[in-house]
Amino acid sequence: MPPEYWQKDAYMQEIINFARAEYEQYNYNNNISKVLSMQRQTVSGYNFKMYFSAQYGQIEIIVYDQPWSDTRQVTSIRQM
């Protein structure tokens, strides 16, 4: 999805901030900074795949979100 969409959308910013906070809990001394790209897949909720620039390359973080059941979790963190 184009950056103009997720950079201005409050819900998308909430997802990005959640992903960043979860990553920082298990930081491997590889600080992440800006979001390079973001994709959304509709399942029984939403899967958000985000690529962040990091001190040592890129990090892919996938967040599953189901707003109507208050479910939000990181399902994958991977260094690229």
N, C-alpha and C positions, 0 to 999 in steps of 0.2 A: 504494500500500500504506500502511496506517496507520502513523503515526510510532512508535507503541508497538512495532511489529514491527522496524523498521530501527534504532531508537535503542538497542535492547538486544541485537541480533544481532551477534556478533563478525565474521561474514563480511561483513555489510552495512557495518559500520564500517570494515572493511579496504578495501572498494570506495570508500567516501566519502573516506577518507584518501588513497587513490591518486589520485582525481579532483582533490582539493584540491592535492596535491603537484605533479601534472602541470600544473595551471593556474598555480600559483605559479612554475613554471619560465619561463613565457611571460607573466608578469603585465604587464598594460597599465596599471599604476597604478590598478587597480580591485579592491581587496582584497575577497575573499569571506569571509563569516562562516558563518552557520548554513544547514543544509539546510531548504528550505521544503517540498519534496515529493520523492518518489522512486517510480519505477515500474520494474518488471522485466518483460522480455519474453523468453520462451524461444525461442531459435533453435538453431543448432548450438553452443550455449553460452548465455550470457545477455547481453542488452543492458540496461543500467541507465541510465535517464534521471533525472537529478537537477537540481533547481532550487535554486540558492543565492541568498541575499540578498547583495547586493554594495554597495559604496560608491556606485556609479552605476547603480542598478537591480537587475536580476536576471541571473543567468548560468545557461544550460542547458549541462550537460555530459553527454555520453553515453559510457559505458564499456562495451566489449565484454570479456567474461570467459569463458574456457573452461578451467576448473580442471584437467581431465584432461590437457591439453596444455601447461599452464603459459603460456597466452596471456592477456595482459591489456593492453589499449590504450585510449586515449581516441580515439574516432572522430569526435567533434564537440564544439566549444566555440562557444557562441553567446550574444551579449548580447541580452537581451530588451528 
